[in-house]
Amino acid sequence: MNWHSISAAEALAQLNVNQKQGLTGQSAAQRQKKYGKNKLAEKKPKSLFLRFLEQFSDFMVIVLLIAAAISFFTARISGDGDYIDSIIILLIVIINAITGVVQESKAEKAIAALKKLSAPHARVIRNSKPAEIASEDLVPGDILLLEAGDFVPADARLLEAVNLKAEESALTGESLSVEKNASARCPEAAPLGDRKNMVFSSSTITAGHGTCVVTSTGMETQVGRIAHMINQEDSPQTPLQQKLAQTGKYLGIGALIICLVIFLLGLMESVPPLEMFMISISLAVAAIPEGLPAVVTIVLAIGVRRLAANRAIIRKLPAVETLGSANVICSDKTGTLTQNRMTVTELCSPSGPAAFSSAEGQTMLSFAALCNNSTLSGGLDRPSAAGEPTEVALVLAAANSGKRKNLLELSFPRVREIPFDSGRKLMTTVHSLGGGRYRIITKGAPDVLLRRCEAYAVGLGASPLTAAKRAQIEGYNEDMAGRALRVLGVAYRDVERLPKNADEIETRLVFCGLLGMIDPPRPQAKAAVRECQQAGILPVMITGDHIVTARAIAKELGILRSKDRSLTGAQLDAMSQKELSRHIFEYTVFARVSPEHKVRIVKAFQSRGAVVAMTGDGINDAPALKAADIGCAMGVSGTDVAKGAADMILTDDNFSTIVAAVRQGRGIFENIKKTVHFLLSCNIGEIITVLAAFLMRLPTPLLAIQLLWVNLVTDSLPALALGVEPVDEDIMKKPPTDAKKSLFAGGMTYSIAIEGCFIGMISLLAFTIGRVFFDGAGAPAAGRTMAFAVLSCSQLIHAFNVRSEKSLFEIGIFGNLKMLYSFLVCLALQVSVISIPALSAVFKTVSLNMVQWLVVAGLALSPLFIVEIEKAWNHWKAKKGL
């Protein structure tokens, strides 16, 4: 039912209620059975156990569990009781699962926060008399009584309104209080912010009082529709989650195929099945980077700490990486790009623009402060005010110019007031000048005020208001309004005797000038928008405010450029989603939009392959925050609902903070790519070593437990060090990471394959040297130990190669001290498992002599020189444009 499009009498008739009598207790109870309680439904959160089980759904984890099971049954069948491989694999999987649960976002709090927005009590007419009831007991048809300061507990159609204003910015995005009119009838398609005859749940009454009839409760209210959208909307997987899942799937399938092929080949060659099981398990362990999930999680967690230091709190770990891929930032205007604080920015006397410090400016500000019901507080250097936003702006402008309202009132005490009225569009106060004389001050809509003036101020005197001067002042007003300023006029008249009639008081006034105010942009927002555009990111403004205001702010910030277009919610309603998606990149400003529109806009960008970040602070932003690839809520002015639906919270409410966060996100993504590059090239080296030895009918050069050690210890610490590599200074001059491109785009696959093959070759060479020169006729203990040592140490050296595309000799080994420390620690651990008898028994190694260690050192250092040659070749090709 479009309650805003019908009269108050029709609304009462539709709801079958009498305004004076209200509902009876019996009829209210019957309606509650039909409509339910006035509260929001809540989506049941997943249990801790279910969230733990979900961690095992990853394909790579499933393959590891299969490998652990095979290892367990192989050990059981062989009767040697060696379950250490299966135990270690199982422990890895469980630790990863626990880490995943701990690092996941907290249980969804958005709906709980919405529920807290409900007023605990409501004043209604029941059984023909006023009564106070619990707000959750409200039902459609209840006659609701509202006054200034009340929190609106349900959606309602106004029946009576006396100077009633409601603050709806959290719901509509409009920063100004909305003036309400009970007698108005709005078009059916009127946007939420234009429904002047309605009040909505979650809004606040800032002025006046009124009576209304409840039309919707609970999930049927406007805020209830938002709650439903939050429940229905699922956060999309981040690009990194998608890419890692894809990588894990490929690695897992590849490992299974290799294991199956090798197992079948072994059986054809009459190799005992038990031996083939062990070789297959070694290959599976070699193929899967067991430490990758934990390393990526820890790298993201490190990124979280970095971002927190830069005033961006991450609620969901993968959001760190998503920042690096973002190429569209959809930002709410009010409180995000602007300060959410009306500010007087311009004064205009009857002769033209006036400075705040000029005589004309000081007069206008003094009169605006006196004809004002807001209260001033605070010191001379930091004044503050409370009241209706427009009046607060006037009082603060006067105070900042040296005209404090409380001191002015001591000199010119108020003796009478004619309150603002939406019909007159004026407010008047009368002040004593002493000696029986009075000063009348009137402020209000310039067009209405000018009709009550017969003169205009000239310095300290006045001149007759001619038709030409009136037209000139009207021109100033139109110019200011065209620049999205909210304009108020101020006039006065000094009298010897105070007229008794109110109409007489507001006549024969002297026009002083115009005061223009706006919710100004944040000081850092313009530079942040420019940096976004340089980084290949499209900034888009989405607001519930009027189109003129939105365009003016967007132009000032640089969001709306010459070729860009703007769109209103009404125009958006006339477009299909397909049409919107087709033209979405033509628009950078969306005005007068609803929560549903914001979600449509986000999804339109996503349908064109964009990775969308959405910033906002209001309840109306919550569904879009959740639908976006990364939702960024404001920490100071943001509602709990917005924070609960977001992936990231900006603690300083500054749009520029998200740009700094994008820079960090890009750096973190690059570091994760380096980590994946390092780990996979190392794993390929392990696969080559085991597979080549099998094909050459050599003994297994590396045991499963040795491969696990390399993957979990000597690989993981350098990988973590790569995760804290300093961010490249030029990273914001590059385009965003293409979410569609593979994690291995840009030649990374080629590099991983070449480097991995080389590591495998030198490990196999070490095994062969050990077998031929140092082992006797028995088991290849020395050869296996040398292969183990070369594999581990060459990977430690290789970690320095992956730090940058630049030469290591150019960036130096001290650019990342954590890498140096991890190298030394891992080298010491590797020497320990070979040299300490108790550990060598577990890892089935033997002590190496000086000659053997020299061979290991020489082979382990060789990847450094090979990769340096590769880098030089790549730089030469790039320089030549090949």
Rosetta blueprint (number, residue, H / E / L):
1 M L
2 N L
3 W H
4 H H
5 S H
6 I L
7 S L
8 A H
9 A H
10 E H
11 A H
12 L H
13 A H
14 Q H
15 L H
16 N L
17 V L
18 N L
19 Q L
20 K L
21 Q L
22 G L
23 L E
24 T L
25 G H
26 Q H
27 S H
28 A H
29 A H
30 Q H
31 R H
32 Q H
33 K H
34 K H
35 Y H
36 G L
37 K L
38 N L
39 K L
40 L L
41 A L
42 E L
43 K L
44 K L
45 P L
46 K L
47 S L
48 L H
49 F H
50 L H
51 R H
52 F H
53 L H
54 E H
55 Q H
56 F H
57 S H
58 D L
59 F H
60 M H
61 V H
62 I H
63 V H
64 L H
65 L H
66 I H
67 A H
68 A H
69 A H
70 I H
71 S H
72 F H
73 F H
74 T H
75 A H
76 R H
77 I H
78 S H
79 G L
80 D L
81 G L
82 D L
83 Y L
84 I H
85 D H
86 S H
87 I H
88 I H
89 I H
90 L H
91 L H
92 I H
93 V H
94 I H
95 I H
96 N H
97 A H
98 I H
99 T H
100 G H
101 V H
102 V H
103 Q H
104 E L
105 S L
106 K L
107 A L
108 E L
109 K L
110 A H
111 I H
112 A H
113 A H
114 L H
115 K H
116 K H
117 L L
118 S L
119 A L
120 P L
121 H E
122 A E
123 R E
124 V E
125 I E
126 R E
127 N L
128 S L
129 K E
130 P E
131 A E
132 E E
133 I E
134 A E
135 S H
136 E H
137 D H
138 L L
139 V L
140 P L
141 G L
142 D L
143 I E
144 L E
145 L E
146 L E
147 E E
148 A L
149 G L
150 D L
151 F E
152 V L
153 P L
154 A L
155 D E
156 A E
157 R E
158 L E
159 L E
160 E E
161 A E
162 V E
163 N E
164 L E
165 K E
166 A E
167 E E
168 E L
169 S H
170 A H
171 L H
172 T H
173 G L
174 E L
175 S L
176 L L
177 S L
178 V E
179 E E
180 K L
181 N L
182 A L
183 S L
184 A L
185 R L
186 C L
187 P L
188 E L
189 A L
190 A L
191 P L
192 L H
193 G H
194 D H
195 R L
196 K L
197 N L
198 M E
199 V E
200 F L
201 S L
202 S L
203 S L
204 T E
205 I E
206 T E
207 A E
208 G E
209 H E
210 G E
211 T E
212 C E
213 V E
214 V E
215 T E
216 S E
217 T L
218 G H
219 M H
220 E H
221 T L
222 Q H
223 V H
224 G H
225 R H
226 I H
227 A H
228 H H
229 M H
230 I H
231 N H
232 Q H
233 E L
234 D L
235 S L
236 P L
237 Q L
238 T L
239 P H
240 L H
241 Q H
242 Q H
243 K H
244 L H
245 A H
246 Q H
247 T H
248 G H
249 K H
250 Y H
251 L H
252 G H
253 I H
254 G H
255 A H
256 L H
257 I H
258 I H
259 C H
260 L H
261 V H
262 I H
263 F H
264 L H
265 L H
266 G H
267 L H
268 M H
269 E L
270 S L
271 V L
272 P L
273 P H
274 L H
275 E H
276 M H
277 F H
278 M H
279 I H
280 S H
281 I H
282 S H
283 L H
284 A H
285 V H
286 A H
287 A H
288 I L
289 P L
290 E L
291 G L
292 L H
293 P H
294 A H
295 V H
296 V H
297 T H
298 I H
299 V H
300 L H
301 A H
302 I H
303 G H
304 V H
305 R H
306 R H
307 L H
308 A H
309 A H
310 N L
311 R L
312 A E
313 I E
314 I E
315 R L
316 K L
317 L L
318 P L
319 A H
320 V H
321 E H
322 T H
323 L H
324 G H
325 S H
326 A L
327 N L
328 V E
329 I E
330 C E
331 S E
332 D E
333 K H
334 T H
335 G H
336 T H
337 L H
338 T E
339 Q L
340 N L
341 R L
342 M L
343 T E
344 V E
345 T E
346 E E
347 L E
348 C E
349 S E
350 P L
351 S L
352 G E
353 P E
354 A E
355 A L
356 F L
357 S L
358 S L
359 A H
360 E H
361 G H
362 Q H
363 T H
364 M H
365 L H
366 S H
367 F H
368 A H
369 A H
370 L H
371 C L
372 N L
373 N L
374 S L
375 T E
376 L E
377 S E
378 G E
379 G L
380 L L
381 D L
382 R L
383 P E
384 S E
385 A E
386 A E
387 G L
388 E L
389 P H
390 T H
391 E H
392 V H
393 A H
394 L H
395 V H
396 L H
397 A H
398 A H
399 A H
400 N H
401 S L
402 G L
403 K L
404 R L
405 K H
406 N H
407 L H
408 L H
409 E H
410 L H
411 S H
412 F L
413 P L
414 R E
415 V E
416 R E
417 E E
418 I E
419 P E
420 F E
421 D E
422 S L
423 G L
424 R L
425 K L
426 L E
427 M E
428 T E
429 T E
430 V E
431 H E
432 S E
433 L E
434 G E
435 G L
436 G L
437 R E
438 Y E
439 R E
440 I E
441 I E
442 T E
443 K E
444 G E
445 A L
446 P H
447 D H
448 V H
449 L H
450 L H
451 R H
452 R L
453 C E
454 E E
455 A E
456 Y E
457 A E
458 V E
459 G L
460 L L
461 G E
462 A E
463 S E
464 P E
465 L L
466 T L
467 A H
468 A H
469 K H
470 R H
471 A H
472 Q H
473 I H
474 E H
475 G H
476 Y H
477 N H
478 E H
479 D H
480 M H
481 A H
482 G H
483 R L
484 A L
485 L L
486 R E
487 V E
488 L E
489 G E
490 V E
491 A E
492 Y E
493 R E
494 D E
495 V E
496 E L
497 R L
498 L L
499 P L
500 K L
501 N L
502 A H
503 D H
504 E H
505 I H
506 E L
507 T L
508 R L
509 L E
510 V E
511 F E
512 C E
513 G E
514 L E
515 L E
516 G E
517 M E
518 I E
519 D L
520 P L
521 P E
522 R L
523 P L
524 Q L
525 A H
526 K H
527 A H
528 A H
529 V H
530 R H
531 E H
532 C H
533 Q H
534 Q H
535 A L
536 G L
537 I L
538 L E
539 P E
540 V E
541 M E
542 I E
543 T L
544 G L
545 D L
546 H L
547 I H
548 V H
549 T H
550 A H
551 R H
552 A H
553 I H
554 A H
555 K H
556 E H
557 L H
558 G L
559 I L
560 L L
561 R L
562 S L
563 K L
564 D L
565 R E
566 S E
567 L E
568 T E
569 G H
570 A H
571 Q H
572 L H
573 D H
574 A L
575 M L
576 S L
577 Q H
578 K H
579 E H
580 L H
581 S H
582 R H
583 H H
584 I H
585 F H
586 E H
587 Y E
588 T E
589 V E
590 F E
591 A E
592 R L
593 V L
594 S L
595 P H
596 E H
597 H H
598 K H
599 V H
600 R H
601 I H
602 V H
603 K H
604 A H
605 F H
606 Q H
607 S H
608 R L
609 G L
610 A L
611 V L
612 V E
613 A E
614 M E
615 T E
616 G E
617 D L
618 G L
619 I H
620 N H
621 D H
622 A H
623 P H
624 A H
625 L H
626 K H
627 A H
628 A L
629 D L
630 I E
631 G E
632 C E
633 A E
634 M E
635 G L
636 V L
637 S L
638 G L
639 T L
640 D H
641 V H
642 A H
643 K H
644 G H
645 A H
646 A L
647 D L
648 M E
649 I E
650 L E
651 T L
652 D L
653 D L
654 N L
655 F H
656 S H
657 T H
658 I H
659 V H
660 A H
661 A H
662 V H
663 R H
664 Q H
665 G H
666 R H
667 G H
668 I H
669 F H
670 E H
671 N H
672 I H
673 K H
674 K H
675 T H
676 V H
677 H H
678 F H
679 L H
680 L H
681 S H
682 C H
683 N H
684 I H
685 G H
686 E H
687 I H
688 I H
689 T H
690 V H
691 L H
692 A H
693 A H
694 F H
695 L H
696 M L
697 R L
698 L L
699 P L
700 T L
701 P L
702 L L
703 L L
704 A H
705 I H
706 Q H
707 L H
708 L H
709 W H
710 V H
711 N H
712 L H
713 V H
714 T H
715 D L
716 S H
717 L H
718 P H
719 A H
720 L H
721 A H
722 L H
723 G L
724 V L
725 E L
726 P L
727 V L
728 D L
729 E L
730 D L
731 I H
732 M H
733 K H
734 K L
735 P L
736 P L
737 T L
738 D L
739 A L
740 K L
741 K L
742 S L
743 L L
744 F L
745 A L
746 G L
747 G L
748 M H
749 T H
750 Y H
751 S H
752 I H
753 A H
754 I H
755 E H
756 G H
757 C H
758 F H
759 I H
760 G H
761 M H
762 I H
763 S H
764 L H
765 L H
766 A H
767 F H
768 T H
769 I H
770 G H
771 R H
772 V H
773 F H
774 F H
775 D L
776 G L
777 A L
778 G L
779 A L
780 P L
781 A H
782 A H
783 G H
784 R H
785 T H
786 M H
787 A H
788 F H
789 A H
790 V H
791 L H
792 S H
793 C H
794 S H
795 Q H
796 L H
797 I H
798 H H
799 A H
800 F H
801 N H
802 V H
803 R L
804 S L
805 E L
806 K L
807 S L
808 L H
809 F H
810 E H
811 I H
812 G L
813 I L
814 F L
815 G L
816 N L
817 L H
818 K H
819 M H
820 L H
821 Y H
822 S H
823 F H
824 L H
825 V H
826 C H
827 L H
828 A H
829 L H
830 Q H
831 V H
832 S H
833 V H
834 I H
835 S H
836 I L
837 P H
838 A H
839 L H
840 S H
841 A H
842 V H
843 F H
844 K L
845 T L
846 V L
847 S L
848 L L
849 N L
850 M H
851 V H
852 Q H
853 W H
854 L H
855 V H
856 V H
857 A H
858 G H
859 L H
860 A H
861 L H
862 S H
863 P H
864 L H
865 F H
866 I H
867 V H
868 E H
869 I H
870 E H
871 K H
872 A H
873 W H
874 N H
875 H H
876 W H
877 K H
878 A H
879 K H
880 K H
881 G L
882 L L
